[in-house]
Structures are given as C-alpha cells and as structure tokens.
Amino acid sequence: MLDSEVRRWSAMSCDQLVSELRNLQAYEVEFDSKNYQVEVQILENVDKHVRVLVAVDDGSLPASLSPVTHIFVCQKLLPDNRHTA
C-alpha cells in the first residue's frame, strides 16, 4: 500500500505537489478488503527541492502511533529547465 501511494505522489511535478499539499492530505484507501489511513504532507519546500512524507497505517492504535512511512524528494527545475544537482 505504501509503495503504491509513494508512486502516485512521486509521479507529480514539484508544482503539482505544492498545489495539492498546501494542507496535509489525509484520506482512506481500501486495499485487499482492508481500509488504510494515508497521510501526505510537505516537510520542506525550498528553492531546490520539495521533501514529501507519505505515511500509511491500518487505523489501529498501535499502527497509528508508528505508521509505515516514506520520504521522497522532488528536485525543482532551474529556470533553463535543468534539474538541480
């Protein structure tokens, strides 16, 4: 489930991420007949990149206290359309 959500969000451009994640996104997804809680938020938005956190849990108390997480970085384009290093 986490990998699927990370692929979904990391496929977006930095501009799309900033637009979609102005506020924390929290939603429920069903997978294999189970419901999962997903939270996605921007941790850092600086000149060169956007750092995004994706967290998934099954809604139970133990899992919600320590969800499975993944952080990815979207490199912003320079004005001449080159990626930053």
Stockholm file with secondary structure:
# STOCKHOLM 1.0

chainA/1-85         MLDSEVRRWSAMSCDQLVSELRNLQAYEVEFDSKNYQVEVQILENVDKHVRVLVAVDDGSLPASLSPVTHIFVCQKLLPDNRHTA
#=GR chainA/1-85 SS CHHHHHHHHHTSCHHHHHHHTSSCEEEEEEETTEEEEEEEEEEEECSSEEEEEEEEECSSHHHHHSCEEEEEEEECBCTTSCBCC
#=GC SS_cons        CHHHHHHHHHTSCHHHHHHHTSSCEEEEEEETTEEEEEEEEEEEECSSEEEEEEEEECSSHHHHHSCEEEEEEEECBCTTSCBCC
//
